[in-house]
Amino acid sequence: MTTMTEASVREFKMPDVGEGLTEAEILKWYVQPGDTVTDGQVVCEVETAKAAVELPIPYDGVVRELRFPEGTTVDVGTAIIAVDVAGGAPAEAPAEQPKAEPKEQAEPKPQARQPVLVGYGVATSSTKRRPRKGPGITVPAAAQAIQTELNGHGAPAAPAQSRPLAKPPVRKLAKDLGVDLATITPSGPDGVITREDVHAAAAPKAAEAAAPVVETPATAPVPAPVVAYDGARETRIPVKGVRKATAQAMIGSAFTAPHVTEFVTVDVTRTMKLVEELKQDKEFQGLRVNPLLLIAKALLVAIKRNPDINASWDEANQEIVLKHYVNLGIAAATPRGLIVPNIKDAHAKTLPQLASALGELVTTARDGKTSPAAMQGGTVTITNVGVFGVDTGTPILNPGESAILAVGAIKLQPWVHKGKVKPRQVTTLALSFDHRLVDGELGSKVLADVAAILEQPKRLITWA
């Protein structure tokens, strides 16, 4: 039998994967007792009130115990897995194990750093992630596809050097696009394959097939589960995780900030033509170009012209805080609920840079890997309800923000153009704002500027 001493067992505790979060739910275990794990290997996926996050283990060893089953909500700081770090693998050996060696393995040199997933921090080891040792490792059914890819469909794991280095979301992207990672020349640090490498290797048609989160069925509201009624007249679904946090935030926003919503209907025919032209532009090759990109740029220009709308209300100090930067939030519907990741310093980005940032935000949200940090610090938000065929709505402010722009469906409608009724591409915009710090004049100016730019996109040049 395998002998393990208590001194060689390390406990990995639930970290604070956000800022100030107190608990997280264990969604999936990717390891089972007896499995060998390596420094940086993802052992489980957890869901907080903000996002789903994968947790890497910070040392080598053999899994001794999983302290909680899947579906359990665990407080931050509670041990969730025990790992025997003596020798890094099961061994038929005497009970006596050197005590210095486990310490060295459990506490690698702090100066050697490698990037890890958001939510855990920076790993304190230079050891690169390696596939698990040994065939036949038991994993939860939901993680079988990931385990199969890592271990070569049940075959003994190859040395780490022979396997292309890439994060799980990048591997999934490559799989979705039909790209073999082994054929890609990595451009990331330490030979890591990036999303850009995958997109560059994919066929143009495959790259174009990935649509924005706000425009794909993947991000549409998840259909209600089909329930086989066997006499039961009600189904109760626990409110937790992202959905619970969203509900609390919306209640707080709706009953704290006095909302005002204004509407405008605008002819966006020229904007739609510009979208098609930009798709053929060399500067936008490999980037997603869609109406949302130009709407986002129009809002940024409108904020530049009317900077007072980019602010927040500090109730404690009774102050209006003017923001001299724009972290542009993009509302996205996911199976776990509504999330609003934001593009940091969007005001400073060129149109191609904004397109790239939107594409990265979209891909990450679609993969379900949006980090808590990506959803913090937003200043204004765009929500696209038009993808559901809705003309417009009255959006509720994201907490701490002063304005949110809702974009309705773009439809071919009869419109008076140059004195004649013609079919034109038309949409309705709705701007909600906090009336404590944004009055009707300021809100109207911002909405009118956005509409004017979308009607005449050349204003992006003259007003920017």
Order of alpha helices (4+ residues) and beta strands (2+ residues): beta-beta-beta-beta-beta-beta-beta-beta-alpha-alpha-beta-alpha-beta-alpha-alpha-alpha-beta-alpha-alpha-beta-beta-beta-beta-beta-beta-alpha-beta-beta-beta-beta-alpha-alpha
